[in-house]
Amino acid sequence: MIDRNVALAQVDKASETIVDRLETEIRTYLETHPDATDTAEGIAAWWIQGAPTRSAVEQALARLVASGELREIRIQTGIILYAKANS
Protein backbone atom coordinates (compact mmCIF):
# COMPACT_ATOMS: atom_id res chain seq x y z
CA MET A 1 0.00 0.00 0.00
CA ILE A 2 1.31 3.46 -0.92
CA ASP A 3 1.56 6.01 1.87
CA ARG A 4 -0.48 9.03 0.73
CA ASN A 5 1.87 11.53 2.42
CA VAL A 6 4.91 9.98 0.75
CA ALA A 7 3.16 10.07 -2.63
CA LEU A 8 2.19 13.73 -2.14
CA ALA A 9 5.74 14.62 -1.12
CA GLN A 10 7.05 12.94 -4.28
CA VAL A 11 4.57 14.93 -6.41
CA ASP A 12 5.60 18.17 -4.68
CA LYS A 13 9.28 17.38 -5.25
CA ALA A 14 8.64 16.60 -8.94
CA SER A 15 6.67 19.83 -9.34
CA GLU A 16 9.47 21.79 -7.67
CA THR A 17 12.00 20.24 -10.04
CA ILE A 18 9.85 21.23 -13.05
CA VAL A 19 9.48 24.79 -11.78
CA ASP A 20 13.24 25.01 -11.17
CA ARG A 21 13.87 23.82 -14.75
CA LEU A 22 11.42 26.38 -16.12
CA GLU A 23 13.12 29.17 -14.18
CA THR A 24 16.45 28.13 -15.67
CA GLU A 25 15.01 28.05 -19.19
CA ILE A 26 13.48 31.51 -18.76
CA ARG A 27 16.79 32.90 -17.48
CA THR A 28 18.65 31.29 -20.38
CA TYR A 29 16.20 32.73 -22.91
CA LEU A 30 16.62 36.20 -21.43
CA GLU A 31 20.42 35.95 -21.62
CA THR A 32 20.17 35.79 -25.42
CA HIS A 33 17.03 37.96 -25.71
CA PRO A 34 17.39 40.57 -22.94
CA ASP A 35 14.68 42.84 -24.36
CA ALA A 36 12.08 40.07 -24.70
CA THR A 37 8.62 40.74 -23.28
CA ASP A 38 5.71 38.31 -23.39
CA THR A 39 2.67 36.91 -21.60
CA ALA A 40 2.77 33.69 -19.59
CA GLU A 41 1.17 31.93 -22.55
CA GLY A 42 3.75 33.31 -24.98
CA ILE A 43 6.60 32.36 -22.67
CA ALA A 44 5.25 28.81 -22.43
CA ALA A 45 4.90 28.57 -26.21
CA TRP A 46 8.08 30.31 -27.39
CA TRP A 47 10.67 30.56 -24.60
CA ILE A 48 10.41 27.09 -23.06
CA GLN A 49 11.02 23.72 -24.68
CA GLY A 50 8.48 20.97 -24.19
CA ALA A 51 4.91 21.45 -23.09
CA PRO A 52 4.94 22.83 -19.54
CA THR A 53 1.69 23.19 -17.67
CA ARG A 54 0.31 26.68 -17.26
CA SER A 55 0.49 26.26 -13.49
CA ALA A 56 4.20 25.39 -13.55
CA VAL A 57 4.98 28.35 -15.84
CA GLU A 58 3.02 30.72 -13.59
CA GLN A 59 4.86 29.39 -10.53
CA ALA A 60 8.23 29.92 -12.22
CA LEU A 61 7.26 33.44 -13.30
CA ALA A 62 5.99 34.31 -9.82
CA ARG A 63 9.26 33.14 -8.26
CA LEU A 64 11.32 35.14 -10.78
CA VAL A 65 9.22 38.25 -10.11
CA ALA A 66 9.56 37.74 -6.34
CA SER A 67 13.34 37.42 -6.66
CA GLY A 68 13.50 40.64 -8.67
CA GLU A 69 14.73 38.96 -11.86
CA LEU A 70 11.53 39.66 -13.81
CA ARG A 71 9.05 42.48 -13.73
CA GLU A 72 5.35 42.45 -14.50
CA ILE A 73 3.91 44.99 -16.90
CA ARG A 74 0.13 45.31 -16.63
CA ILE A 75 -1.52 46.81 -19.67
CA GLN A 76 -4.98 48.37 -19.84
CA THR A 77 -6.70 45.23 -21.07
CA GLY A 78 -5.62 43.40 -17.90
CA ILE A 79 -2.98 41.37 -19.70
CA ILE A 80 0.25 40.83 -17.78
CA LEU A 81 3.53 40.92 -19.65
CA TYR A 82 6.83 39.71 -18.23
CA ALA A 83 10.24 41.24 -18.94
CA LYS A 84 13.74 41.17 -17.53
CA ALA A 85 13.78 43.44 -14.49
CA ASN A 86 16.90 45.40 -15.40
CA SER A 87 16.05 46.14 -19.04
KOLROVEX-859731 format. One record per residue (C-alpha): residue number from 1; residue in one letter; chain; x negated, y, z. Coordinates in steps of 0.25 Angstrom, whole numbers. Example, Ala and Ser with C-alpha at 12.3 -4.5 7.8 and 13.67 -1.06 7.14 Angstrom:
<sites>
1:a:A:-49:-18:31
2:s:A:-55:-4:29
</sites>
This chain:
<sites>
1:m:A:0:0:0
2:i:A:-5:14:-4
3:d:A:-6:24:7
4:r:A:2:36:3
5:n:A:-7:46:10
6:v:A:-20:40:3
7:a:A:-13:40:-11
8:l:A:-9:55:-9
9:a:A:-23:58:-4
10:q:A:-28:52:-17
11:v:A:-18:60:-26
12:d:A:-22:73:-19
13:k:A:-37:70:-21
14:a:A:-35:66:-36
15:s:A:-27:79:-37
16:e:A:-38:87:-31
17:t:A:-48:81:-40
18:i:A:-39:85:-52
19:v:A:-38:99:-47
20:d:A:-53:100:-45
21:r:A:-55:95:-59
22:l:A:-46:106:-64
23:e:A:-52:117:-57
24:t:A:-66:113:-63
25:e:A:-60:112:-77
26:i:A:-54:126:-75
27:r:A:-67:132:-70
28:t:A:-75:125:-82
29:y:A:-65:131:-92
30:l:A:-66:145:-86
31:e:A:-82:144:-86
32:t:A:-81:143:-102
33:h:A:-68:152:-103
34:p:A:-70:162:-92
35:d:A:-59:171:-97
36:a:A:-48:160:-99
37:t:A:-34:163:-93
38:d:A:-23:153:-94
39:t:A:-11:148:-86
40:a:A:-11:135:-78
41:e:A:-5:128:-90
42:g:A:-15:133:-100
43:i:A:-26:129:-91
44:a:A:-21:115:-90
45:a:A:-20:114:-105
46:w:A:-32:121:-110
47:w:A:-43:122:-98
48:i:A:-42:108:-92
49:q:A:-44:95:-99
50:g:A:-34:84:-97
51:a:A:-20:86:-92
52:p:A:-20:91:-78
53:t:A:-7:93:-71
54:r:A:-1:107:-69
55:s:A:-2:105:-54
56:a:A:-17:102:-54
57:v:A:-20:113:-63
58:e:A:-12:123:-54
59:q:A:-19:118:-42
60:a:A:-33:120:-49
61:l:A:-29:134:-53
62:a:A:-24:137:-39
63:r:A:-37:133:-33
64:l:A:-45:141:-43
65:v:A:-37:153:-40
66:a:A:-38:151:-25
67:s:A:-53:150:-27
68:g:A:-54:163:-35
69:e:A:-59:156:-47
70:l:A:-46:159:-55
71:r:A:-36:170:-55
72:e:A:-21:170:-58
73:i:A:-16:180:-68
74:r:A:-1:181:-67
75:i:A:6:187:-79
76:q:A:20:193:-79
77:t:A:27:181:-84
78:g:A:22:174:-72
79:i:A:12:165:-79
80:i:A:-1:163:-71
81:l:A:-14:164:-79
82:y:A:-27:159:-73
83:a:A:-41:165:-76
84:k:A:-55:165:-70
85:a:A:-55:174:-58
86:n:A:-68:182:-62
87:s:A:-64:185:-76
</sites>
